[in-house]
């Protein structure tokens, strides 16, 4: 219980909830799409049972991920993946969801489970990193955040559409978690501490640890690179559209 009283626990819990709210938007859309052809009563049952099974599956997968992240080099690999996931979050969507509506309760639940399994890699890596090896923090964070996503998916998506800055903040959070995770990798952890010990003793910015500094660098990297790639993709799309728009009609 002493763990619950620490600042690190509550910061970790906030990170897990934030990561899930940002990354689980697509999963919430899949749930709605899979159940949309069912009668109203069965829609609620499909969402309840499908989401419940998805939560259990997500917890099991993330527990395995937490255990794997204790091995050397895997945190560095996970950090690179998280950086890319964060950058990809800032890029414009290409195409819509390819999810068929199901006309039976069992099929809808099966669709929700399969889709959640396929789409959960980013969530699992990010949540495992944010949990920092704490099983209590992991389960509590998932138990709070996943129902919020499931039952508040419509509101969440509308908020993201109205205030895109939320997505940018979420991408930056992923970069921050990636930076923290990279520094903590067992393969380089001792070397980092020995090499940059003076940073921990005399922080470059008062009160900010080495992990936080690397996390801020990761957040800045994701936001800057993501914004640049998004502008580049938008410009490329505009360039491709212009010739057909300017062609004279005959």
C-alpha positions as a Markdown table, in Angstrom:
| # | Residue | x | y | z |
|---|---|---|---|---|
| 1 | Unk | 0.0 | 0.0 | 0.0 |
| 2 | Unk | 3.0 | 2.3 | 0.5 |
| 3 | Unk | 3.3 | 2.5 | -3.3 |
| 4 | Unk | -0.1 | 4.2 | -3.6 |
| 5 | Unk | 1.1 | 7.0 | -1.4 |
| 6 | Unk | 4.0 | 8.0 | -3.6 |
| 7 | Unk | 4.1 | 10.8 | -6.2 |
| 8 | Unk | 5.6 | 8.3 | -8.8 |
| 9 | Unk | 2.5 | 6.1 | -8.5 |
| 10 | Unk | 0.1 | 8.9 | -9.3 |
| 11 | Unk | 2.2 | 10.3 | -12.1 |
| 12 | Unk | 2.4 | 6.7 | -13.6 |
| 13 | Unk | -1.3 | 6.3 | -13.2 |
| 14 | Unk | -1.9 | 9.6 | -15.0 |
| 15 | Unk | 0.4 | 8.5 | -17.8 |
| 16 | Unk | -1.3 | 5.2 | -18.3 |
| 17 | Unk | -4.8 | 6.8 | -18.4 |
| 18 | Unk | -3.6 | 9.5 | -20.8 |
| 19 | Unk | -1.9 | 7.0 | -23.1 |
| 20 | Unk | -5.0 | 4.8 | -23.2 |
| 21 | Unk | -7.3 | 7.7 | -23.9 |
| 22 | Unk | -5.2 | 8.8 | -26.9 |
| 23 | Unk | -4.4 | 5.3 | -28.3 |
| 24 | Unk | -7.7 | 3.6 | -27.7 |
| 25 | Unk | -9.8 | 5.9 | -29.9 |
| 26 | Unk | -9.5 | 3.5 | -32.9 |
| 27 | Unk | -10.5 | 0.6 | -30.7 |
| 28 | Unk | -13.6 | 2.4 | -29.5 |
| 29 | Unk | -14.6 | 3.1 | -33.2 |
| 30 | Unk | -14.1 | -0.6 | -34.0 |
| 31 | Unk | -16.5 | -1.6 | -31.2 |
| 32 | Unk | -19.1 | 0.8 | -32.4 |
| 33 | Unk | -18.7 | -0.3 | -36.1 |
| 34 | Unk | -18.9 | -4.0 | -35.2 |
| 35 | Unk | -22.1 | -3.7 | -33.2 |
| 36 | Unk | -23.9 | -1.1 | -35.4 |
| 37 | Unk | -26.1 | -3.6 | -37.2 |
| 38 | Unk | -27.4 | -5.3 | -34.1 |
| 39 | Unk | -30.7 | -4.5 | -32.3 |
| 40 | Unk | -30.4 | -1.9 | -29.6 |
| 41 | Unk | -30.5 | -4.4 | -26.8 |
| 42 | Unk | -27.8 | -6.6 | -28.4 |
| 43 | Unk | -25.7 | -3.6 | -29.2 |
| 44 | Unk | -25.3 | -2.9 | -25.5 |
| 45 | Unk | -24.6 | -6.6 | -24.8 |
| 46 | Unk | -22.0 | -6.8 | -27.6 |
| 47 | Unk | -20.2 | -3.6 | -26.3 |
| 48 | Unk | -20.3 | -4.9 | -22.7 |
| 49 | Unk | -19.1 | -8.5 | -23.3 |
| 50 | Unk | -16.8 | -7.7 | -26.1 |
| 51 | Unk | -15.2 | -4.8 | -24.2 |
| 52 | Unk | -15.0 | -6.9 | -21.0 |
| 53 | Unk | -13.2 | -9.7 | -22.8 |
| 54 | Unk | -10.9 | -7.1 | -24.6 |
| 55 | Unk | -10.0 | -5.6 | -21.2 |
| 56 | Unk | -9.0 | -9.0 | -19.8 |
| 57 | Unk | -7.0 | -9.8 | -22.9 |
| 58 | Unk | -5.3 | -6.4 | -22.8 |
| 59 | Unk | -4.3 | -6.8 | -19.1 |
| 60 | Unk | -2.8 | -10.3 | -19.8 |
| 61 | Unk | -0.9 | -9.0 | -22.9 |
| 62 | Unk | 0.5 | -6.0 | -21.0 |
| 63 | Unk | 1.6 | -8.2 | -18.0 |
| 64 | Unk | 3.7 | -10.2 | -20.5 |
| 65 | Unk | 5.0 | -7.0 | -22.0 |
| 66 | Unk | 6.0 | -5.7 | -18.5 |
| 67 | Unk | 7.9 | -8.9 | -17.9 |
| 68 | Unk | 9.6 | -8.8 | -21.3 |
| 69 | Unk | 10.7 | -5.1 | -20.8 |
| 70 | Unk | 13.0 | -6.2 | -17.9 |
| 71 | Unk | 15.2 | -7.9 | -20.5 |
| 72 | Unk | 18.2 | -6.0 | -21.9 |
| 73 | Unk | 17.7 | -4.0 | -25.1 |
| 74 | Unk | 13.9 | -4.6 | -25.3 |
| 75 | Unk | 13.2 | -1.2 | -23.6 |
| 76 | Unk | 15.3 | 0.5 | -26.3 |
| 77 | Unk | 13.4 | -1.3 | -29.0 |
| 78 | Unk | 10.1 | -0.5 | -27.3 |
| 79 | Unk | 11.2 | 3.2 | -27.1 |
| 80 | Unk | 11.9 | 3.3 | -30.8 |
| 81 | Unk | 8.5 | 1.8 | -31.5 |
| 82 | Unk | 6.8 | 4.3 | -29.2 |
| 83 | Unk | 8.5 | 7.2 | -31.0 |
| 84 | Unk | 7.2 | 6.0 | -34.3 |
| 85 | Unk | 3.7 | 5.4 | -32.9 |
| 86 | Unk | 3.7 | 9.0 | -31.6 |
| 87 | Unk | 4.8 | 10.4 | -34.9 |
| 88 | Unk | 2.3 | 8.3 | -36.8 |
| 89 | Unk | -0.4 | 9.7 | -34.5 |
| 90 | Unk | 0.2 | 13.1 | -35.9 |
| 91 | Unk | 0.0 | 12.1 | -39.6 |
| 92 | Unk | -3.3 | 12.5 | -41.5 |
| 93 | Unk | -5.5 | 9.4 | -41.7 |
| 94 | Unk | -5.4 | 7.5 | -45.0 |
| 95 | Unk | -8.6 | 5.6 | -45.7 |
| 96 | Unk | -11.4 | 4.5 | -43.4 |
| 97 | Unk | -11.9 | 1.6 | -41.0 |
| 98 | Unk | -12.3 | -1.8 | -42.8 |
| 99 | Unk | -14.6 | -3.3 | -40.2 |
| 100 | Unk | -17.7 | -5.2 | -41.3 |
| 101 | Unk | -20.9 | -4.8 | -39.2 |
| 102 | Unk | -22.0 | -8.1 | -37.6 |
| 103 | Unk | -25.6 | -9.3 | -37.6 |
| 104 | Unk | -25.3 | -11.6 | -34.6 |
| 105 | Unk | -24.1 | -11.0 | -31.0 |
| 106 | Unk | -21.4 | -13.8 | -31.1 |
| 107 | Unk | -20.0 | -12.5 | -34.4 |
| 108 | Unk | -19.9 | -8.9 | -33.1 |
| 109 | Unk | -18.0 | -10.0 | -29.9 |
| 110 | Unk | -15.6 | -12.1 | -32.0 |
| 111 | Unk | -15.0 | -9.1 | -34.4 |
| 112 | Unk | -14.3 | -6.8 | -31.4 |
| 113 | Unk | -11.9 | -9.3 | -29.8 |
| 114 | Unk | -9.9 | -9.9 | -33.1 |
| 115 | Unk | -9.8 | -6.2 | -34.0 |
| 116 | Unk | -8.7 | -5.2 | -30.4 |
| 117 | Unk | -6.0 | -7.9 | -30.5 |
| 118 | Unk | -4.6 | -6.7 | -33.9 |
| 119 | Unk | -4.8 | -3.0 | -32.9 |
| 120 | Unk | -3.5 | -3.3 | -29.3 |
| 121 | Unk | 0.3 | -3.5 | -29.9 |
| 122 | Unk | 0.8 | 0.3 | -29.5 |
| 123 | Unk | -1.4 | 0.4 | -26.4 |
| 124 | Unk | 0.4 | -2.6 | -24.8 |
| 125 | Unk | 3.9 | -1.2 | -25.3 |
| 126 | Unk | 3.0 | 2.3 | -24.2 |
| 127 | Unk | 1.1 | 1.1 | -21.1 |
| 128 | Unk | 3.8 | -1.4 | -20.1 |
| 129 | Unk | 6.4 | 1.4 | -20.3 |
| 130 | Unk | 4.2 | 3.9 | -18.3 |
| 131 | Unk | 3.6 | 1.2 | -15.6 |
| 132 | Unk | 7.4 | 1.1 | -14.9 |
| 133 | Unk | 7.2 | -2.6 | -13.7 |
| 134 | Unk | 4.4 | -2.0 | -11.2 |
| 135 | Unk | 1.7 | -4.7 | -11.6 |
| 136 | Unk | -0.7 | -2.8 | -9.3 |
| 137 | Unk | -0.3 | 0.4 | -11.3 |
| 138 | Unk | -0.7 | -1.5 | -14.5 |
| 139 | Unk | -4.0 | -3.2 | -13.6 |
| 140 | Unk | -5.5 | -0.1 | -11.9 |
| 141 | Unk | -4.6 | 2.1 | -14.8 |
| 142 | Unk | -6.1 | -0.2 | -17.4 |
| 143 | Unk | -9.2 | -0.8 | -15.2 |
| 144 | Unk | -9.9 | 2.9 | -15.0 |
| 145 | Unk | -9.0 | 4.0 | -18.5 |
| 146 | Unk | -10.4 | 1.3 | -20.8 |
| 147 | Unk | -14.0 | 1.7 | -19.6 |
| 148 | Unk | -13.6 | 5.5 | -20.0 |
| 149 | Unk | -12.7 | 4.9 | -23.6 |
| 150 | Unk | -15.4 | 2.4 | -24.3 |
| 151 | Unk | -18.3 | 4.4 | -22.9 |
| 152 | Unk | -16.9 | 7.8 | -23.7 |
| 153 | Unk | -15.7 | 7.0 | -27.2 |
| 154 | Unk | -18.1 | 9.3 | -29.0 |
| 155 | Unk | -17.3 | 12.3 | -26.7 |
| 156 | Unk | -13.5 | 11.5 | -27.0 |
| 157 | Unk | -13.6 | 11.5 | -30.8 |
| 158 | Unk | -15.6 | 14.8 | -30.9 |
| 159 | Unk | -13.1 | 16.4 | -28.5 |
| 160 | Unk | -10.2 | 15.3 | -30.7 |
| 161 | Unk | -11.9 | 16.7 | -33.8 |
| 162 | Unk | -12.7 | 20.0 | -32.1 |
| 163 | Unk | -9.3 | 20.4 | -30.4 |
| 164 | Unk | -6.6 | 18.7 | -32.4 |
| 165 | Unk | -4.1 | 19.9 | -29.8 |
| 166 | Unk | -5.2 | 16.9 | -27.7 |
| 167 | Unk | -3.7 | 14.5 | -30.2 |
| 168 | Unk | -0.5 | 16.5 | -30.3 |
| 169 | Unk | -0.3 | 16.4 | -26.5 |
| 170 | Unk | -1.0 | 12.6 | -26.6 |
| 171 | Unk | 1.8 | 12.1 | -29.2 |
| 172 | Unk | 4.2 | 14.2 | -27.0 |
| 173 | Unk | 3.2 | 12.0 | -24.0 |
| 174 | Unk | 4.2 | 8.9 | -26.0 |
| 175 | Unk | 7.6 | 10.5 | -26.8 |
| 176 | Unk | 8.1 | 11.4 | -23.2 |
| 177 | Unk | 7.4 | 7.8 | -22.1 |
| 178 | Unk | 9.7 | 6.5 | -24.8 |
| 179 | Unk | 12.6 | 8.7 | -23.6 |
| 180 | Unk | 12.1 | 7.6 | -20.0 |
| 181 | Unk | 12.0 | 3.9 | -21.0 |
| 182 | Unk | 15.1 | 4.2 | -23.2 |
| 183 | Unk | 17.2 | 5.5 | -20.3 |
| 184 | Unk | 15.9 | 2.7 | -18.0 |
| 185 | Unk | 17.0 | -0.1 | -20.3 |
| 186 | Unk | 19.1 | -2.7 | -18.3 |
| 187 | Unk | 21.6 | -2.8 | -21.2 |
| 188 | Unk | 22.6 | 0.9 | -20.8 |
| 189 | Unk | 21.1 | 1.9 | -17.5 |
| 190 | Unk | 24.3 | 1.6 | -15.5 |
| 191 | Unk | 26.4 | 3.3 | -18.2 |
| 192 | Unk | 23.9 | 6.2 | -18.4 |
| 193 | Unk | 23.9 | 6.7 | -14.6 |
| 194 | Unk | 27.7 | 6.6 | -14.5 |
| 195 | Unk | 28.2 | 8.9 | -17.5 |
| 196 | Unk | 25.5 | 11.5 | -16.7 |
| 197 | Unk | 25.7 | 11.3 | -12.9 |
| 198 | Unk | 26.4 | 15.0 | -12.7 |
| 199 | Unk | 23.1 | 15.7 | -14.4 |
| 200 | Unk | 21.2 | 13.9 | -11.5 |
| 201 | Unk | 23.3 | 15.7 | -8.9 |
| 202 | Unk | 23.1 | 19.1 | -10.6 |
| 203 | Unk | 20.1 | 19.1 | -12.9 |
| 204 | Unk | 20.4 | 21.3 | -16.0 |
| 205 | Unk | 17.0 | 22.6 | -15.1 |
| 206 | Unk | 16.3 | 22.7 | -11.4 |
| 207 | Unk | 14.2 | 19.8 | -10.1 |
| 208 | Unk | 14.2 | 17.8 | -13.4 |
| 209 | Unk | 15.9 | 14.4 | -13.5 |
| 210 | Unk | 17.9 | 12.9 | -16.3 |
| 211 | Unk | 14.9 | 10.6 | -17.1 |
| 212 | Unk | 12.6 | 13.6 | -17.4 |
| 213 | Unk | 15.1 | 15.5 | -19.6 |
| 214 | Unk | 15.4 | 12.6 | -22.0 |
| 215 | Unk | 11.6 | 12.2 | -21.9 |
| 216 | Unk | 11.2 | 15.9 | -22.8 |
| 217 | Unk | 13.6 | 15.4 | -25.7 |
| 218 | Unk | 11.6 | 12.4 | -26.9 |
| 219 | Unk | 8.4 | 14.5 | -26.7 |
| 220 | Unk | 10.0 | 17.3 | -28.7 |
| 221 | Unk | 11.3 | 14.8 | -31.3 |
| 222 | Unk | 7.9 | 13.3 | -31.8 |
| 223 | Unk | 6.0 | 16.6 | -32.1 |
| 224 | Unk | 8.5 | 18.3 | -34.4 |
| 225 | Unk | 9.0 | 15.3 | -36.7 |
| 226 | Unk | 5.3 | 14.5 | -36.8 |
| 227 | Unk | 4.3 | 18.0 | -37.6 |
| 228 | Unk | 7.0 | 18.2 | -40.4 |
| 229 | Unk | 5.9 | 14.9 | -41.9 |
| 230 | Unk | 2.2 | 15.9 | -41.7 |
| 231 | Unk | 2.9 | 19.2 | -43.5 |
| 232 | Unk | 5.0 | 17.3 | -46.1 |
| 233 | Unk | 2.2 | 14.8 | -46.7 |
| 234 | Unk | -0.4 | 17.5 | -47.0 |
| 235 | Unk | 1.7 | 19.4 | -49.5 |
| 236 | Unk | 2.2 | 16.3 | -51.5 |
| 237 | Unk | -1.5 | 15.6 | -51.6 |
| 238 | Unk | -2.2 | 19.2 | -52.7 |
| 239 | Unk | 0.4 | 18.9 | -55.5 |
| 240 | Unk | -1.2 | 15.7 | -56.8 |
| 241 | Unk | -4.7 | 17.2 | -56.8 |
| 242 | Unk | -3.8 | 20.5 | -58.6 |
| 243 | Unk | -3.3 | 19.2 | -62.2 |
| 244 | Unk | -6.7 | 17.6 | -62.4 |
| 245 | Unk | -8.3 | 20.7 | -60.9 |
| 246 | Unk | -6.7 | 23.1 | -63.3 |
| 247 | Unk | -7.2 | 21.0 | -66.5 |
| 248 | Unk | -9.5 | 22.9 | -68.9 |
| 249 | Unk | -12.8 | 21.3 | -69.6 |
| 250 | Unk | -13.6 | 20.4 | -73.2 |
